[in-house]
């Protein structure tokens, strides 16, 4: 009986851990990344499994599970790519990537894995959210 209760407790604990929120679940805790052409994360480095909805999604659809990143613009151009497939991670076909200015206004939003923006203000902070049903990406 004690062993069964312990097993149930351990399974419950693992289930709660599996459902925990990513550290960058909201804009206030966005992960800061460098703004340069050479930077990329390790394969499958980020996830939105357990993420909650926050901020507004301006046009494409309601948000599901978004996670946040931020960078200070060091040039007028940025390419944001959420790489998936194979060792890079799994994905859902309804992914939305949104680039936001520091005031919280959407700059560009795409319903795929790639954003290119050519008119950033150097020195300003920008945020981007990656939103979809639970998945893992680089």
Helices and strands as residue ranges (DSSP letters): H 2-18, G 27-29, E 31-32, E 46-47, E 65-72, E 78-81, G 86-88, E 96-101, E 106-110, E 114-117, E 125-132, E 136-137
